[in-house]
Amino acid sequence: MLQLPPLSLYIHIPWCVQKCPYCDFNSHAVKQGIPEAEYIAHLLADLDQDLTLVPNRALHSIFIGGGTPSTFSAEGIAAILSGVRARMACEPNLEVTMEANPGTVEASRFAGYVAAGLTRFSIGVQSFQAAQLQALGRIHNPAQARRAAELATQLRQQGLNSFNLDLMHGLPGQAVSDALADLQQAIDLNPPHLSWYQLTIEPNTAFASRPPVLPEDEALWDIQEQGHALLAAAGYQQYETSAYSKTGYQCAHNLNYWRFGDYLGIGCGAHGKITRPASGVDETATIVRTVKIKHPKGYMDLSRGYLDSSTPVEPDELPFEFFMNRFRLLEPCPKADFTAYTGLSVETVAPALARAVQLGLVSDTPLHWQITPHGVRFLNELLQLFL
């Protein structure tokens, strides 16, 4: 019998000042201004339609992503959050995160976001090197990146609980020493949370059509190994493949994703995952994936609904779906969670997990599975066992 996991809310704001060449997210460069008030009205109408999927369920976390949500005014963000709170109950100490670009950050605007109800910022620094920022198509410079982190630190005295710095490595032409210098600058700013991940070339991006020269695999491994040591020495604990935090500052929203929690997704192209309990004698419980209309113009077309697709996850797909998320986390995975959140018996995945243990990718105890360091390095190979 399926149990209801915690419920989060993802809110997508699709506009950016300009599209970065590596970005494959649903983002659109601002051309003729942002229809902020109109879009907010559509977001809340979208949420109204989704409420039937999650009756009487309280929110565990909220994440406002993009695009660049910090292109919206503080008043706009306040209107979104007050609209959400008017429609849904929220758990105590609700985490509310918003992504911010250092090039769109001003002190007064940052303070306004905190007053609006944000408890956490995720700041897209990516690099502290001017040449790399230019190559990545970022609109900020190194000084603005540092200033954004300093502002976030100051706002922790005014209600902000935490902030994250997003940093990339394996950048075009990047030497090991340059990558480690970038990481050290981020550490020196003392963020409670760091997301440190390797640049990958995604389809349908500018980099895919004109691929830059990236570091060799040996250099990438040196960056990761030495960078991990730097982070550990500075008191950061790795809890996910690319996420590090000081004690007590893990991202609650992303943890819910990776623990196979539920989430509503509102806004252009937003994805959701919802557990639907059986509501009648002849009905069976299901897990449903939802996707909203991708382009802003289509999304705000009143002649259409907001939903682009709603697809049940088939039982034979659930093991891969579960472990694709769960094995991003380094913590032990309770075996009881697999049955509770998929409705499947542990025996259905016993052969795949036995093979994973044999290959040294996973450790197995009576109550838990846990990915090993070898499994972290070969995560794709591990997940293929569940296909």
Secondary structure, DSSP 8 states (H G I E B T S, - for coil): ------EEEEEEE-EESS--TT--SS-EE-SS---HHHHHHHHHHHHHHHGGGSTT--EEEEEEEES-GGGS-HHHHHHHHHHHHHHS-EEEEEEEEEEE-GGG--HHHHHHHHHHT--EEEEEEE-S-HHHHHHTT-S--HHHHHHHHHHHHHHTTTT--EEEEEEEES-TT--HHHHHHHHHHHHHT--SEEEEEE----TTSHHHHS------HHHHHHHHHHHHHHHHHTT-EEEETTEEE-TT---HHHHHHHTT-EEEEESTT-EEEEEE---STT---EEEEEEE--SHHHHT-TTS-SEEEEEE--GGGHHHHHHHHHTTB-S-EEHHHHHHHH---GGGGHHHHHHHHHTTSEEE-SSEEEE-HHHHHTHHHHHHTT-
